């Protein structure tokens, strides 16, 4: 991984933000694209927001991208493009929590702060036999205190990277390599045959299903689009006119609702797409696209702008819409 072993706080920060809620295999190409387009924090700060969001397209959790831009501009304008070099100052930056602040402080400036990711939680819970649920306040406090106690204060960066890599390659979530583990004689979980039971988690994520019905009235090779500005999923990405329902709804009923809005005429021929499914952390989005080709420019789109179809690929869209456009 190209960010390993580097001391540049900008690149460490970028890699950590990209890898939040993202697999390394997926995040790698995004990291490389960002570094290619924005080699320094000053380049990122000066970039057009639309371009940044377009490069982020498909990663999800778009608040990360928004915070990335905000923090880059703050560092560029207020700190003369120099990353703060203390844990407390790094933690003050928008979008940076204790984990990312510790990673930057440790890897870039060799400061003694334990970096505690999911791998570290798992390793310490198993080796020390911690039965407190790691997704509770009490469990997090136990692991955090233990991690800080074990940290090599002279080489915190090397130590942090080592224990994270160990969790990723040996003490894996499934099928851990216990037979070749150097901590086999010290591991409580191995000794008591409870490796598969640790770490303990109690909370279950409640998933909300949302039903999106997008309209694509195609008039003279243009369609209406707008930027999502509300504090909801996909903020600052673009979308087509949308009717959202709490439950799956017949297309005929959706079309009648669109007619009432003035989006299309009752006798307009429509093409209805298959259902596209996109899973987010707490939500499941099921989307259907209804396309039509009206003879006259329809009303009811005052809050939208008409964009040429050939220009749609330059706009940042949610992955669901991008998938549909690929089949359009």
N, C-alpha and C positions, 0 to 999 in steps of 0.2 A: 504494500500500500504506500503510495507516494508521500503521504504525510508523516509516516513513521520516521522518527529520529530527527525531524527538522526542528529548528528553534524559532522559526518565524511565527510570531503570535497570530498574525492575520491568517495564515494558512491552517494553523491548528484550530483557530476559531471557526473558520469556514468548514473544515472537515467535521468538527463536532456538531455544528448546526445541521449540516446535511445528513449526518448519520443518526440524528434523533428520529426515532420511530422508522428508521430506514435500514434495510439490509446493506451490508458493505458492498455486495456485488452490484446492487442497484445504484448505490450512492457514488461509486467510483467514477462513473462516466460523467455524472453531474459535477463532481469536484474538478475533474480535468477540464470540463467545458468552462466552468467559472474561472479557473486559474488562467485558461487561455484567453478569455475575454476580459478579465479583470485581474491582472497580475498583482496589483497592490490594492490596499484598502482605499487609496485615493482614486484609483480607477473605478472601483465599485461605487464610491460615493458620487462620482461625476456621471454615472451611467443613467440612461433613460429608464424610468421605472418599468415601462412596458417591456423593454428588452430583458430586464432582470427577471420579471415574472415569466416571460416566455421561456427563458433558460430553465426556470424552476418547474415548468409545466410537467406534471406527472409525478412529482415528489409528494404532493399533498401537504397538509398542515401549513397552509399558505401564510399563517401569521408568522411563521419562522422567516419567510422571505421578507415580509414587511419589516420585521424587527432587524433583519440583516441590513436592509437599506438604511433604516433609521440610525443604527449604531455606526455603520460605516461613515455616514455623513457627520455624525457627532465627533467621531475620532478625527476625521479629516478637517473639520472647521474649528473645533474647540481644542483639539490636542495636537494640532500640526501633523496629523497623520501618524502619530506615535501611539502605539497601544500602551495603556497603563501597565505598570510593571509590579503591581501589588494585588494580592487576592481581593482585598476590600474594594479597591478602585475598579477592578475588573468586574466584580459582582454588581456594581452600580450601573453597568451598561445594560440597555434594554434587551431583553430576550436571553440574557445570560443568567443561569441559575447556579447553585453551589457546585454541581457536577462540572459544568463547562468552565466555570471560573477556576476550579481546582486543576482541571486539565491544562488550561492555558498557563496558569501560574507554575505548575509542576514541569510541564514539558518545555515551555519557552524560557522560563526564568529560574528553573530548578529550585523552586520554593517548596517547603515541606508541607504540602497539603495532599491528603489522600484522595485519589480519584475513585469514586465508588459507582460503578455501573452494574448492570445486571450480572455480569460475569463475576464481579467481586462479591456481590451479595451471595451468589451461589457457592463460590469457593469457601467463603468464611462460614456460611451456614452449615456446610457439610463437614469441613475439617473440624470445627469446634462444636458440632452437634447442636446448633441453635434451633430450638423448636418454636421460638416466638415467630409469628407470621411477619414476613419482611415487608408486607404492604400495610402494616400498622405503624402508628407513631412509636410505640414501644420497641418494635422490631427494628425499625430504622435507626433508633437511638443506639441500640445494642451494637448493630453492625458498624455504624459510624464511629462509635467510641473504640471498637476493636480495630478497625482499619487505621485510625489515627495512631493507636498504640503500636501497631505492627510496622508502621511506615518507616522505611530507612530514611532518616533525616538527612544523611549526607548525599544520597543519590535517589531522591524521591521520584524523579522522572523515570529512571531506569526501573525502579521497583514497581511503580504504578503500571508501566507498560508490561512488565513481566507478569504480574498477577492477572491483568486483564487478558493477556494472551494465553495464559495458563487456563483460565476459565473458558476461553473460546476454543481451545484445541485439545485439552485433556479433560478438564472437569466440565464436560459439555452438559447441556440440559438433558439430552437423551443419549443413551449409550456412552457414558463417560468411560475413559480408558483407565479404569481403576487398576488393572493388572500391571500397568507400567507407571503408575503414579508414584512420584518420589515421596509423597506424604502418606503412603499407604499405612505405615506403622503408627501414624499419629492421627489419622482421620477417624473421628468418632462415628461418622455416618457409615464408613466402610466396616469398621469394627463391629458395629451393632446391626449391620445389614439394613440400613434405612436410607441408602443413597437415593433411591427413587422417590423417597418421601420428603426430601429436603431440596431446596428451601420450601417452607410452608407459606402458602398464600390463601387468604380467606375471601378477598373481595372478588365478586364476579361483575363484569362489565355488562350493564343493561344496554342492549342494542336497540335503537329506535329505527324503524323503517319509514322512509319517506318516499312518496310517489311523485315524480316530476314528469310533466307533460309539456314538452317544448314544441313551439310552433315555428316553422320555417316557411313563411310566405315569400316565394321567390318572384320578384318583380324586376324585369329588365336586368337579370343577372345580379341583383342585389338582395340582401336580406337584412332585417332589423336586428341589431345587437346592442347590448349595453354592458357597462361595467357593474359588477356586483359590489355595492358599497356598504351594505348593512353588515353588522357584526355577526355574521353567520358563516357557514362553510363557504369556501371559495371566494373569500373577500378579495377584491381587486382583480379577479378573473372576469372573463366576459361570458355572456350567456345570450341565448335567444329568448323571445317572449315565453313566459313560463306560467303554467297553472299548476299549483301544487295541491295534492290531495292527501288526506290522512289515511286513505285506504285505496286499494286498486279499484280503478273506475273504468267502465266501458268507454271505448273511444268515442262512441256516438254521443255520450253525455258530455265528454270533454269538448267535442266539436260544437255542441249546442252552446256551451259556456263561452267558447271563442266567438261564436256568432253574436252573442249578446254583448260582448266587448267591442264588436266591430272589427275583429281581426280577420274575418273571412265571411263570405256569403254562404248561406245554407246549401246552395247548389254547387259549391266549388268542389271539384274533385280533389281528393286528398290521398297521400301515400303515407301509410303508417308503418313505422319501423318495428323490428323486434325489440324486446326489452333489454336494456343495457343495465348491468348491475355493477355498482362500485361500492366496495366495503371500506368504510372509514373506521376509526377506533371505536366510536360509540354510535355510529349510524350506518345504515344500509340504504343506499340510494338506488332506486329502481326508476329508470328513465325511458320514456318513449318519445320519439320524434315524429311530429305530424307535419308533412310538407305539402304545399299546394302552390299552384301557379296562377294567381289571380290575373284577370284581364286588365284591371285598373289597380292603381296603388291603394291598398286598404288603409282605412283610418285606424285610430286607436293606438298608435305607436309614438305618441308625443315624447315619451321619455327614452326613445331609442334612436339610434342613428342607422341609416341605411348604408351598408358596407358591401362592396363588390365581393362576390364569392371568391374571386381569385386572390383577394387580400386577406381572407380569413386565416390563412396559415401564419400570418404575421402577428396575430393576436393571441394572448395567453388565455386558453380555455381549460376548464376542468378535464380530467382524463376521459370522462364519459363522453363529453361533446367531441373531443379530439378523435376518439374511436369512431364515432358516427361520421365525422367528416372524412375519415380515412376510407369509409365505405360509401361516401356520398356520390 
